[in-house]
Amino acid sequence: MSKPFVRVNRARCQGVQMCIAWAPGAFEAGPDGLAIFRPDGEWTLEQLEEAVENCPTETLTLVLDGDEETS
């Protein structure tokens, strides 16, 4: 079983940073203010799911075991 990760569509991201609010250990803002996923950060699957579900620009895609789960 592989570790889940989140794809960030940086063309869609507007730097709202709700992902950082929902999963602070999983995301950070890059120099341009856009989201960057931190796969080695401290986070839970529940936090990732909340971040994906609550992204106002639908920028995030949660990937579990090679299958994509879209928000």
ZINORCOR-V319406 format. One line per field, one symbol per residue. psi: psi as a letter, one per 20 degrees, with the letter a starting at -180 (. if undefined). A space follows every 50 residues. Layout:
psi: ???
//
This chain:
psi: pqpqrpponihhpjkhkhhhghmhihqrprhjiqqppnhjrorrhggggg gghjoijlhqpppplippoq.
//
